[in-house]
Amino acid sequence: MTTSIQKARELRSNLTNAEQFLWQRLRLRQLDGHKFRRQRPVGPYIVDFVCLKVKLIIEVDGGQHGDNKVYDGKRDHWLKLHGYRVLRFWNNEVLSNIEGVMEIVQGAANEPPPQSSPGFGGGKDTDGALSSKLPENKFET
């Protein structure tokens, strides 16, 4: 039986080209000092990139995600209920417009993290939804 930590380790050693390209821009606190982790377990899910301090998750999606809308919706709902914001970018967005992607990530990372819903520690209720604002992005959470 594979644990989520073992699976995350396996995924870290098999990043897609787009994930590798984005990781080169996120690693070593290059984005305003924010520490991002890659292929990290968050609850029952493994996310592509996460900054735990601001509860920001970045997902880089290939064509297979068009077929997994129900799973992705359920996953994003769970993450939002636990106070995370989720940004999704298509592989081709990352590879062809990294500056635009980084601008969106930077803006999101520098916003205060969403407050938890009353069921998870008090505060105002918010869905924390974010999506890429790049023109070609059609994949929203």
C-alpha positions as CSV (number, residue, x, y, z in Angstrom):
1,M,0.0,0.0,0.0
2,T,1.4,3.4,-1.0
3,T,1.0,6.2,1.5
4,S,0.4,9.8,0.3
5,I,3.9,10.7,1.3
6,Q,5.4,7.9,-0.8
7,K,3.1,9.0,-3.7
8,A,4.2,12.6,-3.3
9,R,7.8,11.6,-3.4
10,E,7.2,9.7,-6.6
11,L,5.4,12.6,-8.2
12,R,8.2,15.0,-7.2
13,S,10.6,12.9,-9.3
14,N,8.3,12.8,-12.3
15,L,7.2,16.4,-12.8
16,T,5.8,17.4,-16.2
17,N,7.7,20.0,-18.3
18,A,5.3,22.7,-17.3
19,E,5.5,21.8,-13.6
20,Q,9.4,21.8,-13.8
21,F,9.3,25.2,-15.5
22,L,7.0,26.7,-12.9
23,W,9.0,25.1,-10.0
24,Q,12.1,26.9,-11.3
25,R,10.3,30.2,-10.6
26,L,8.7,29.3,-7.3
27,R,11.6,27.4,-5.5
28,L,14.0,29.0,-3.1
29,R,11.6,31.7,-2.0
30,Q,12.0,33.6,-5.3
31,L,8.5,34.9,-5.2
32,D,8.5,37.7,-2.6
33,G,10.0,35.3,0.0
34,H,7.0,32.9,-0.1
35,K,8.0,29.3,0.5
36,F,6.3,26.9,-2.0
37,R,6.5,23.2,-1.7
38,R,5.9,20.8,-4.7
39,Q,3.8,17.7,-4.8
40,R,2.7,18.0,-1.2
41,P,0.0,16.1,0.6
42,V,-2.8,18.4,1.8
43,G,-5.5,16.4,3.6
44,P,-6.4,13.4,1.4
45,Y,-5.0,15.0,-1.7
46,I,-1.6,15.7,-3.3
47,V,-1.3,19.2,-4.7
48,D,1.2,20.4,-7.3
49,F,2.4,23.4,-5.4
50,V,1.4,24.9,-2.1
51,C,2.4,27.9,0.0
52,L,1.2,26.9,3.5
53,K,1.7,30.3,5.1
54,V,-0.9,32.0,2.8
55,K,-2.8,28.8,2.0
56,L,-2.4,29.1,-1.7
57,I,-2.4,26.0,-4.0
58,I,-1.3,26.1,-7.6
59,E,-2.3,23.3,-10.0
60,V,-0.8,22.8,-13.4
61,D,-3.2,20.8,-15.6
62,G,-2.8,18.9,-18.8
63,G,-5.4,17.6,-21.1
64,Q,-6.4,14.8,-18.7
65,H,-8.0,17.3,-16.3
66,G,-10.7,18.1,-18.9
67,D,-11.9,14.5,-18.2
68,N,-11.7,14.8,-14.4
69,K,-14.0,17.7,-13.8
70,V,-16.1,15.9,-11.2
71,Y,-13.0,14.7,-9.2
72,D,-11.3,18.1,-9.5
73,G,-14.5,19.9,-8.4
74,K,-14.8,17.6,-5.3
75,R,-11.1,18.1,-4.5
76,D,-11.3,21.9,-4.9
77,H,-14.4,22.0,-2.7
78,W,-12.6,20.1,0.1
79,L,-9.5,22.4,-0.2
80,K,-11.6,25.6,-0.1
81,L,-13.6,24.3,2.9
82,H,-10.2,24.0,4.7
83,G,-9.2,27.5,3.9
84,Y,-7.1,27.0,0.8
85,R,-7.3,29.1,-2.4
86,V,-6.7,27.2,-5.6
87,L,-5.2,28.6,-8.8
88,R,-5.3,26.4,-11.9
89,F,-3.3,26.9,-15.1
90,W,-3.1,24.8,-18.2
91,N,0.3,23.4,-19.1
92,N,0.4,25.5,-22.3
93,E,-0.2,28.7,-20.2
94,V,2.8,28.0,-18.0
95,L,5.0,27.1,-21.0
96,S,4.0,30.0,-23.2
97,N,3.2,32.8,-20.8
98,I,5.2,32.2,-17.6
99,E,5.4,36.0,-16.8
100,G,1.6,36.3,-16.9
101,V,1.3,33.2,-14.7
102,M,3.8,34.5,-12.2
103,E,2.0,37.9,-12.1
104,I,-1.3,36.1,-11.1
105,V,0.5,33.9,-8.6
106,Q,2.3,36.9,-7.0
107,G,-0.9,38.8,-6.7
108,A,-2.7,35.9,-5.0
109,A,0.3,35.1,-2.7
110,N,0.4,38.7,-1.5
111,E,-3.3,38.7,-0.6
112,P,-4.1,37.7,3.0
113,P,-5.2,34.1,3.3
114,P,-8.9,33.5,3.4
115,Q,-10.4,33.1,6.8
116,S,-11.8,29.8,7.8
117,S,-15.5,29.2,7.6
118,P,-17.3,28.9,11.0
119,G,-17.2,25.1,10.8
120,F,-13.4,25.2,10.7
121,G,-12.4,27.6,13.5
122,G,-14.5,30.8,13.1
123,G,-14.3,33.8,10.8
124,K,-16.3,34.8,7.9
125,D,-17.4,32.3,5.3
126,T,-15.6,32.6,2.0
127,D,-15.1,30.2,-0.9
128,G,-11.6,31.5,-1.6
129,A,-12.0,30.8,-5.3
130,L,-9.4,32.1,-7.7
131,S,-8.8,31.3,-11.3
132,S,-6.3,32.4,-13.8
133,K,-7.0,35.6,-15.6
134,L,-5.0,34.8,-18.6
135,P,-7.1,35.1,-21.8
136,E,-6.6,31.6,-23.0
137,N,-7.5,30.0,-19.6
138,K,-10.8,28.2,-19.7
139,F,-10.3,26.1,-16.6
140,E,-11.8,27.7,-13.5
141,T,-12.3,26.5,-10.0
